[in-house]
Amino acid sequence: MNKITPADISDPREVIARSEKLSIELGTPIAPGFETLVFKASRGIEDIYELTYIRKDGSRFPAVVSVTALRDAQTAIIGYLLIGTDNTARKRIEAERAALDQALLDKNLELERATRVAENANRAKSDFLSSMSHELRTPLGAILGFAQLLESGKPEPSPSQMRGIDQILKAGWYLLELINGILDLALIESGKLSLSLEPVLLSEVMLECEVMVEPQAQERGISVDFIHFRTPYSVFADRTRIKQVLINLLSNAIKYNKANGTVTVKCTMCGPDSVRISVRDTGEGLTPEQLAQLFQPFNRLGQNAGPEQGTGIGLVVCKRLVELMGGVIGVESTVGEGSLFWFEINRTTELQSSVSEAEFTGEERPQALGGELAHSLLYIEDNPANLMLVEDLIARRSDIRFLSARNATIGIEIALASLPDVILMDINLPGISGLDALKILSEDPATAHIPVIALSANAVPGDIAKGLEAGFFRYLTKPIKVNEFMDTLDMTLEHAKAETTKREKYAD
């Protein structure tokens, strides 16, 4: 057994550091030196620690040292046994693990930063889309609104004027379709599109779609056959979006059909829990190469130079919408024979009818009796073109008195003074917003009963949902569709009349 000193085997700096640590730990001063290495062992305490071994050639390596006191028969200490184990491999593993942990931490921090950047970019994108949707719809609303007024004006437009008006309307509605399609796709891709899933009666959706595509089919000489089914299928879906999908498939089937071709729409069960809606056309069909590219954004399958307009995003939006509703979409096609587009959606046993919301649309418009104005409408809008458009629309109604205000402050004053039957209001007003104005009106007992219709260029689904949740009776988007606007107005006036009768009855 060789006698050694601390300097023989360890770094003096480590010995000093260990003596300071032990002094604090044991509460007694321990001088640096040999005592530092054996202090615990001399008192019968197990002692295992790390230090740097110094070889005879001066090289160093990390070691784990175990120190045991050697005693004689009378338990007197006669020496110490120091066993050193090379700790190089474990230290290397620990260093590698620490490096990996640090790299992982750095990656996580980088990922968090990237996530924040992406979230900020998504918010900015959504804000930009909402803003651009509003900015594009506002002038487009004036163009389409006044074109509709000219189309149905008195005296009737001449044939040449009617052709010009028709071109304005076609181009305007097509531009609106493009705006809506791009907006929908952007919202879907950013995860911002919200759906309202509920039981939807397919027979009603089919009927609405049949009416909507009939003019396009007649113009192109295409026969559209809806095979009506005896079973009242009801699916769990977003009513507006399932109609959007079906209209898109029907429009494509008509648009890309042969002259005097046919379109057949079927609805069948495909398993116990889902329904398949299929649209078959007699067009040119699609090649395998075209089918492989069918659901790619902005890919028109070589039709860019063709006579038909489009962006190549309609089917992409359809696919995303069907999938968001828990369904699947597919296509089968044979070149020279046509294509069959289909989508499957979950079935439900509940039935949901929208008849109550549309029950007024077929009624004759109410007219004033004895030359008096039967109703009054207040329109709060800061855009002069929109004010003029609605004023011209209401001027065709002899039963409605038109009131207007350029901001919410004046609008609220007029509402309190005149108590109109219906209030029509923009959302993005200067000063007090439409949402804040609605809150003020609804909290005042004098105006709380007046139904308020939102008429806004904010057409993002989230904005519409926010408006309806805030308490708007109906939410219409610009550009105005004259028939839809008048139908909604009549329904709201009828509602206001019923509420007035109810209040008068309770007052008596």
C-alpha positions as CSV (number, residue, x, y, z in Angstrom):
1,M,0.0,0.0,0.0
2,N,1.5,3.3,-1.1
3,K,1.2,6.5,0.8
4,I,0.0,9.4,-1.4
5,T,-0.7,13.0,-1.0
6,P,-3.5,14.9,-2.7
7,A,-1.1,16.5,-5.2
8,D,-0.1,13.0,-6.3
9,I,-3.5,12.1,-7.7
10,S,-5.8,15.2,-7.9
11,D,-6.1,18.8,-9.0
12,P,-5.3,21.0,-6.0
13,R,-8.1,23.4,-7.1
14,E,-10.6,20.5,-6.8
15,V,-9.3,19.6,-3.3
16,I,-9.7,23.2,-2.2
17,A,-13.3,23.3,-3.6
18,R,-14.1,20.0,-1.8
19,S,-12.7,21.2,1.5
20,E,-15.0,24.3,1.3
21,K,-18.0,22.2,0.4
22,L,-17.4,19.6,3.2
23,S,-16.8,22.4,5.8
24,I,-20.3,23.8,5.0
25,E,-21.9,20.4,4.8
26,L,-20.5,19.1,8.1
27,G,-20.3,22.4,10.0
28,T,-16.6,22.1,10.8
29,P,-13.5,23.6,9.2
30,I,-11.6,21.1,7.1
31,A,-8.2,22.1,5.8
32,P,-7.4,21.5,2.1
33,G,-5.1,18.5,1.7
34,F,-5.1,14.8,2.4
35,E,-7.8,15.3,5.2
36,T,-10.2,16.6,2.6
37,L,-10.0,13.3,0.7
38,V,-10.5,11.0,3.7
39,F,-12.4,13.1,6.2
40,K,-15.8,11.3,5.8
41,A,-14.1,7.8,5.7
42,S,-12.2,8.6,8.9
43,R,-15.6,9.1,10.7
44,G,-17.1,5.9,9.3
45,I,-19.2,7.7,6.6
46,E,-19.4,6.1,3.2
47,D,-17.6,8.5,0.8
48,I,-17.8,8.3,-3.0
49,Y,-17.1,11.4,-5.0
50,E,-15.7,12.6,-8.4
51,L,-12.4,14.2,-9.0
52,T,-9.8,14.5,-11.8
53,Y,-7.0,12.0,-11.6
54,I,-3.5,13.0,-12.6
55,R,-1.3,10.3,-14.1
56,K,2.4,10.1,-13.6
57,D,2.9,11.6,-17.1
58,G,0.7,14.5,-16.1
59,S,-2.3,13.5,-18.2
60,R,-5.7,13.8,-16.6
61,F,-8.9,11.8,-16.7
62,P,-12.2,12.0,-14.8
63,A,-12.6,9.4,-12.0
64,V,-15.0,8.2,-9.4
65,V,-13.3,7.6,-6.1
66,S,-14.4,5.4,-3.3
67,V,-12.6,5.9,0.1
68,T,-12.7,3.3,2.9
69,A,-10.8,3.5,6.3
70,L,-8.6,0.6,7.2
71,R,-8.6,-0.3,10.9
72,D,-6.7,-2.7,13.2
73,A,-8.2,-5.1,15.7
74,Q,-8.7,-2.2,18.1
75,T,-10.6,-0.2,15.4
76,A,-7.7,2.2,15.1
77,I,-7.2,3.6,11.6
78,I,-4.1,2.3,10.0
79,G,-4.6,3.7,6.5
80,Y,-7.1,4.3,3.8
81,L,-8.1,2.4,0.7
82,L,-8.8,4.7,-2.3
83,I,-10.3,3.0,-5.4
84,G,-10.5,5.1,-8.5
85,T,-12.6,4.2,-11.5
86,D,-12.1,5.8,-14.9
87,N,-15.2,8.0,-15.5
88,T,-14.4,9.1,-19.0
89,A,-17.1,7.1,-20.8
90,R,-19.9,8.2,-18.4
91,K,-18.7,11.8,-18.6
92,R,-18.8,11.6,-22.4
93,I,-22.3,10.2,-22.4
94,E,-23.4,12.9,-19.9
95,A,-21.9,15.6,-22.1
96,E,-23.6,14.2,-25.2
97,R,-26.9,14.0,-23.3
98,A,-26.5,17.5,-22.1
99,A,-25.7,18.7,-25.6
100,L,-28.8,16.8,-26.9
101,D,-31.0,18.3,-24.2
102,Q,-29.7,21.8,-25.0
103,A,-30.2,21.2,-28.8
104,L,-33.8,20.0,-28.0
105,L,-34.4,23.0,-25.8
106,D,-33.1,25.3,-28.6
107,K,-35.3,23.5,-31.1
108,N,-38.3,23.9,-28.9
109,L,-37.6,27.5,-28.5
110,E,-37.2,27.9,-32.2
111,L,-40.4,26.0,-32.8
112,E,-42.3,28.2,-30.3
113,R,-40.9,31.3,-32.1
114,A,-41.9,29.8,-35.4
115,T,-45.4,29.0,-34.1
116,R,-45.8,32.5,-32.8
117,V,-44.7,33.9,-36.1
118,A,-47.1,31.6,-38.0
119,E,-50.0,32.5,-35.6
120,N,-49.3,36.2,-36.1
121,A,-49.1,35.6,-39.9
122,N,-52.4,33.7,-39.8
123,R,-54.0,36.5,-37.8
124,A,-52.7,39.0,-40.2
125,K,-53.8,36.9,-43.1
126,S,-57.3,36.6,-41.7
127,D,-57.5,40.3,-40.9
128,F,-56.3,41.1,-44.4
129,L,-58.8,38.7,-46.0
130,S,-61.6,40.1,-44.0
131,S,-60.6,43.7,-44.8
132,M,-60.1,42.9,-48.5
133,S,-63.4,41.1,-48.7
134,H,-65.1,44.2,-47.2
135,E,-63.2,46.6,-49.5
136,L,-63.9,44.6,-52.6
137,R,-67.6,44.0,-51.8
138,T,-68.4,47.6,-51.1
139,P,-67.9,48.9,-54.7
140,L,-69.1,45.7,-56.1
141,G,-72.3,46.1,-54.1
142,A,-72.9,49.4,-55.8
143,I,-72.2,48.0,-59.2
144,L,-74.5,45.0,-58.9
145,G,-77.2,46.8,-56.9
146,F,-77.7,49.6,-59.4
147,A,-77.4,47.2,-62.3
148,Q,-80.3,45.2,-60.8
149,L,-82.3,48.4,-60.4
150,L,-81.7,49.3,-64.1
151,E,-82.6,45.8,-65.2
152,S,-86.0,46.0,-63.5
153,G,-86.5,49.7,-63.9
154,K,-89.4,51.7,-65.5
155,P,-89.4,52.3,-68.4
156,E,-87.8,49.1,-69.3
157,P,-84.3,49.2,-70.8
158,S,-83.9,48.9,-74.6
159,P,-82.6,45.6,-76.0
160,S,-79.1,47.1,-76.4
161,Q,-79.2,48.5,-72.9
162,M,-80.4,45.2,-71.5
163,R,-77.5,43.4,-73.2
164,G,-75.1,45.8,-71.5
165,I,-76.8,45.4,-68.1
166,D,-76.7,41.7,-68.5
167,Q,-72.9,41.8,-69.1
168,I,-72.4,44.0,-66.0
169,L,-74.4,41.6,-63.9
170,K,-72.7,38.4,-65.3
171,A,-69.3,39.9,-64.7
172,G,-70.2,41.3,-61.3
173,W,-71.6,38.0,-60.0
174,Y,-68.7,36.1,-61.4
175,L,-66.3,38.5,-59.7
176,L,-68.2,38.0,-56.4
177,E,-68.0,34.2,-56.9
178,L,-64.2,34.5,-57.3
179,I,-63.9,36.6,-54.2
180,N,-66.0,34.1,-52.2
181,G,-64.0,31.1,-53.5
182,I,-60.6,32.5,-52.7
183,L,-61.9,33.7,-49.3
184,D,-63.3,30.3,-48.5
185,L,-60.1,28.5,-49.5
186,A,-58.0,30.8,-47.4
187,L,-60.2,30.4,-44.3
188,I,-60.2,26.6,-44.7
189,E,-56.4,26.4,-45.1
190,S,-55.9,28.7,-42.0
191,G,-58.4,26.7,-40.0
192,K,-60.6,29.7,-39.5
193,L,-63.7,28.4,-41.2
194,S,-66.5,27.5,-38.7
195,L,-69.4,25.2,-39.5
196,S,-72.9,25.0,-38.0
197,L,-73.6,21.3,-38.1
198,E,-77.3,20.4,-37.7
199,P,-79.8,17.9,-39.2
200,V,-80.6,19.0,-42.8
201,L,-83.4,17.6,-44.9
202,L,-81.9,16.8,-48.3
203,S,-85.2,17.1,-50.2
204,E,-85.3,20.8,-49.3
205,V,-81.6,21.4,-50.3
206,M,-82.2,19.5,-53.6
207,L,-85.3,21.7,-54.4
208,E,-83.4,24.9,-53.7
209,C,-80.4,23.8,-55.8
210,E,-82.8,22.7,-58.6
211,V,-84.3,26.2,-58.7
212,M,-80.9,27.9,-58.6
213,V,-79.3,26.0,-61.5
214,E,-82.4,26.0,-63.7
215,P,-81.5,29.3,-65.5
216,Q,-78.0,28.2,-66.3
217,A,-79.2,24.8,-67.6
218,Q,-81.9,26.4,-69.8
219,E,-79.4,28.9,-71.2
220,R,-77.1,26.0,-72.3
221,G,-79.7,23.6,-73.4
222,I,-78.9,21.1,-70.7
223,S,-81.5,18.8,-69.1
224,V,-81.1,18.4,-65.3
225,D,-83.0,15.5,-63.8
226,F,-83.3,15.3,-60.0
227,I,-84.4,11.8,-59.2
228,H,-86.7,12.5,-56.3
229,F,-86.5,9.9,-53.5
230,R,-89.3,8.6,-51.4
231,T,-87.3,8.3,-48.2
232,P,-86.9,11.7,-46.5
233,Y,-83.1,11.6,-46.0
234,S,-81.7,13.9,-43.3
235,V,-78.0,14.4,-42.9
236,F,-75.8,16.0,-40.2
237,A,-74.2,18.9,-42.0
238,D,-73.9,22.7,-42.4
239,R,-76.9,23.6,-44.6
240,T,-75.3,26.5,-46.4
241,R,-72.1,24.6,-47.1
242,I,-73.7,21.4,-48.3
243,K,-75.8,23.5,-50.7
244,Q,-72.6,25.2,-51.8
245,V,-71.0,21.9,-52.6
246,L,-73.9,20.6,-54.6
247,I,-74.3,23.9,-56.5
248,N,-70.7,23.7,-57.5
249,L,-70.9,20.1,-58.7
250,L,-74.1,21.0,-60.6
251,S,-72.6,24.1,-62.2
252,N,-69.6,22.2,-63.4
253,A,-71.7,19.4,-64.8
254,I,-73.7,21.9,-66.8
255,K,-70.8,24.1,-67.8
256,Y,-68.6,21.2,-69.1
257,N,-71.4,19.2,-70.7
258,K,-72.0,18.5,-74.3
259,A,-74.6,20.4,-76.3
260,N,-78.1,19.1,-75.4
261,G,-76.5,16.9,-72.7
262,T,-78.0,15.7,-69.5
263,V,-77.2,16.0,-65.8
264,T,-78.7,13.4,-63.4
265,V,-78.8,13.9,-59.6
266,K,-79.3,10.9,-57.3
267,C,-79.4,10.4,-53.6
268,T,-78.9,6.9,-52.2
269,M,-78.0,5.1,-48.9
270,C,-74.4,3.8,-48.8
271,G,-74.3,1.8,-45.6
272,P,-76.5,2.3,-42.5
273,D,-75.1,5.7,-41.4
274,S,-74.3,7.7,-44.6
275,V,-76.0,9.0,-47.7
276,R,-74.4,9.5,-51.1
277,I,-75.3,12.4,-53.4
278,S,-74.1,11.9,-56.9
279,V,-74.1,14.2,-60.0
280,R,-73.6,12.5,-63.4
281,D,-73.0,14.4,-66.6
282,T,-72.7,13.5,-70.3
283,G,-69.6,15.6,-71.0
284,E,-66.2,14.8,-72.5
285,G,-65.0,13.0,-69.4
286,L,-61.6,13.2,-67.7
287,T,-58.4,11.3,-68.5
288,P,-56.5,9.5,-65.7
289,E,-53.9,12.3,-65.7
290,Q,-56.6,14.9,-65.2
291,L,-58.2,12.9,-62.4
292,A,-54.9,12.8,-60.6
293,Q,-54.8,16.6,-60.6
294,L,-58.5,17.3,-60.0
295,F,-58.4,18.5,-56.4
296,Q,-55.2,20.7,-56.7
297,P,-55.8,24.4,-56.1
298,F,-55.8,26.7,-59.1
299,N,-55.4,23.8,-61.5
300,R,-57.9,24.0,-64.3
301,L,-56.8,20.9,-66.1
302,G,-55.7,22.7,-69.2
303,Q,-58.9,24.7,-69.5
304,N,-57.2,28.1,-68.9
305,A,-57.4,29.0,-72.6
306,G,-60.9,27.5,-73.0
307,P,-64.2,29.3,-73.3
308,E,-65.3,28.6,-69.7
309,Q,-64.3,30.9,-66.9
310,G,-63.0,29.6,-63.6
311,T,-60.2,29.7,-61.1
312,G,-59.6,26.0,-60.3
313,I,-60.5,26.3,-56.7
314,G,-64.2,25.3,-56.6
315,L,-63.6,21.6,-56.3
316,V,-60.8,22.1,-53.8
317,V,-63.2,24.1,-51.6
318,C,-65.8,21.4,-52.1
319,K,-63.4,18.7,-51.0
320,R,-62.3,20.6,-47.9
321,L,-65.9,21.4,-46.9
322,V,-67.1,17.8,-47.3
323,E,-64.2,16.6,-45.2
324,L,-64.9,19.2,-42.5
325,M,-68.4,17.9,-42.3
326,G,-67.1,14.4,-41.7
327,G,-67.7,13.1,-45.3
328,V,-65.8,12.0,-48.3
329,I,-65.9,13.1,-52.0
330,G,-64.9,11.3,-55.1
331,V,-65.2,11.1,-58.9
332,E,-65.4,8.4,-61.6
333,S,-65.0,9.3,-65.3
334,T,-64.8,7.8,-68.7
335,V,-63.4,9.8,-71.6
336,G,-66.1,10.4,-74.2
337,E,-68.9,9.3,-71.9
338,G,-68.9,11.8,-69.0
339,S,-68.2,12.0,-65.3
340,L,-69.8,11.1,-62.0
341,F,-69.0,13.2,-59.0
342,W,-70.3,12.1,-55.6
343,F,-69.9,12.9,-51.9
344,E,-71.0,11.0,-48.9
345,I,-72.2,12.6,-45.7
346,N,-73.3,11.2,-42.3
347,R,-77.0,10.5,-42.0
348,T,-79.2,11.4,-39.0
349,T,-82.7,10.3,-38.0
350,E,-83.6,13.9,-36.9
351,L,-85.4,16.1,-39.4
352,Q,-84.9,19.8,-39.8
353,S,-87.0,22.0,-42.0
354,S,-86.4,25.6,-42.9
355,V,-89.9,26.3,-44.1
356,S,-90.6,28.6,-41.1
357,E,-87.8,30.9,-42.2
358,A,-88.9,31.1,-45.8
359,E,-92.7,31.1,-45.3
360,F,-93.0,34.8,-46.2
361,T,-91.0,34.7,-49.5
362,G,-94.0,33.6,-51.6
363,E,-96.4,36.1,-50.2
364,E,-97.6,39.2,-52.1
365,R,-95.8,42.3,-51.0
366,P,-97.9,44.4,-48.6
367,Q,-99.3,47.7,-49.9
368,A,-100.4,50.8,-48.2
369,L,-104.1,51.4,-47.6
370,G,-105.7,54.8,-48.4
371,G,-102.4,56.2,-49.7
372,E,-100.7,56.1,-46.3
373,L,-97.3,54.6,-45.6
374,A,-97.9,51.4,-43.6
375,H,-94.2,50.9,-42.4
376,S,-91.0,52.8,-41.8
377,L,-87.4,51.7,-42.3
378,L,-84.3,53.4,-40.9
379,Y,-81.1,52.8,-42.8
380,I,-77.8,53.6,-41.0
381,E,-75.0,53.7,-43.5
382,D,-72.0,55.9,-44.1
383,N,-71.4,55.0,-47.8
384,P,-73.4,57.3,-50.1
385,A,-73.6,54.8,-52.9
386,N,-75.1,52.2,-50.6
387,L,-77.6,54.7,-49.1
388,M,-78.7,55.7,-52.6
389,L,-79.1,52.1,-53.7
390,V,-81.3,51.2,-50.8
391,E,-83.3,54.4,-51.0
392,D,-84.0,53.7,-54.7
393,L,-85.1,50.1,-53.8
394,I,-87.4,51.3,-51.1
395,A,-88.8,54.0,-53.4
396,R,-90.4,51.2,-55.4
397,R,-92.4,50.3,-52.3
398,S,-95.4,52.6,-51.7
399,D,-95.9,51.1,-48.3
400,I,-92.6,52.0,-46.7
401,R,-91.3,55.4,-45.5
402,F,-87.5,55.6,-45.8
403,L,-85.3,57.2,-43.1
404,S,-81.5,57.4,-43.2
405,A,-78.5,58.4,-41.1
406,R,-74.8,58.6,-42.0
407,N,-73.6,57.5,-38.6
408,A,-74.8,55.5,-35.5
409,T,-75.1,58.5,-33.2
410,I,-77.6,60.2,-35.5
411,G,-79.2,56.9,-36.3
412,I,-79.9,56.2,-32.6
413,E,-81.4,59.6,-32.2
414,I,-83.7,59.1,-35.2
415,A,-84.6,55.6,-33.9
416,L,-85.7,57.0,-30.5
417,A,-87.6,59.9,-32.2
418,S,-89.4,58.0,-34.9
419,L,-89.5,54.3,-33.6
420,P,-89.2,52.7,-37.1
421,D,-90.6,49.3,-37.7
422,V,-87.3,48.0,-39.0
423,I,-83.7,49.2,-38.8
424,L,-81.1,48.3,-41.5
425,M,-77.6,49.0,-40.4
426,D,-74.0,48.7,-41.6
427,I,-71.4,47.1,-39.3
428,N,-68.3,49.3,-40.1
429,L,-69.7,52.7,-39.2
430,P,-67.5,55.7,-38.2
431,G,-67.5,56.5,-34.5
432,I,-69.9,54.0,-32.9
433,S,-69.8,50.7,-34.7
434,G,-72.9,48.8,-35.8
435,L,-72.3,46.2,-33.1
436,D,-72.1,48.9,-30.4
437,A,-75.1,50.7,-31.8
438,L,-77.1,47.5,-31.7
439,K,-76.2,47.1,-28.0
440,I,-77.4,50.6,-27.3
441,L,-80.7,50.1,-29.1
442,S,-81.3,46.7,-27.5
443,E,-80.7,48.0,-24.0
444,D,-83.1,51.0,-24.4
445,P,-86.7,49.9,-23.6
446,A,-88.0,52.3,-26.2
447,T,-86.1,50.6,-29.1
448,A,-85.4,47.1,-27.8
449,H,-88.3,45.6,-29.7
450,I,-87.2,46.9,-33.1
451,P,-85.7,44.2,-35.3
452,V,-82.3,45.2,-36.7
453,I,-81.0,43.8,-39.9
454,A,-77.2,43.9,-40.6
455,L,-76.3,44.8,-44.1
456,S,-72.5,44.5,-44.3
457,A,-69.6,43.8,-46.7
458,N,-68.1,41.7,-43.9
459,A,-69.0,38.3,-45.4
460,V,-66.5,36.1,-43.5
461,P,-68.5,33.4,-41.7
462,G,-67.0,34.4,-38.4
463,D,-68.2,38.0,-38.8
464,I,-71.7,36.7,-39.7
465,A,-71.8,34.4,-36.7
466,K,-70.5,37.3,-34.5
467,G,-73.3,39.6,-35.8
468,L,-76.1,37.1,-35.2
469,E,-74.8,36.3,-31.7
470,A,-74.8,40.0,-31.0
471,G,-78.5,40.1,-31.7
472,F,-79.1,41.1,-35.3
473,F,-82.4,39.8,-36.5
474,R,-80.9,38.9,-39.9
475,Y,-77.5,39.3,-41.4
476,L,-77.3,40.3,-45.1
477,T,-74.1,40.6,-47.0
478,K,-73.2,43.0,-49.8
479,P,-73.6,43.1,-52.7
480,I,-77.4,43.1,-52.3
481,K,-79.4,40.5,-54.1
482,V,-82.6,42.4,-54.7
483,N,-85.1,39.5,-54.3
484,E,-83.3,38.2,-51.2
485,F,-83.3,41.7,-49.7
486,M,-87.0,42.3,-50.3
487,D,-88.0,38.9,-49.0
488,T,-85.9,39.4,-45.9
489,L,-87.4,42.9,-45.4
490,D,-91.0,41.5,-45.8
491,M,-90.3,38.7,-43.3
492,T,-88.9,41.2,-40.8
493,L,-91.8,43.6,-41.2
494,E,-94.2,40.7,-40.7
495,H,-92.3,39.8,-37.6
496,A,-92.4,43.4,-36.3
497,K,-96.1,43.5,-36.9
498,A,-96.7,40.3,-35.0
499,E,-94.6,41.6,-32.1
500,T,-96.5,44.9,-32.0
501,T,-99.8,43.1,-31.9
502,K,-98.5,40.9,-29.1
503,R,-97.3,43.9,-27.0
504,E,-100.6,45.7,-27.6
505,K,-102.5,42.7,-26.4
506,Y,-100.5,42.4,-23.2
507,A,-100.8,46.2,-22.7
508,D,-104.7,45.9,-22.7
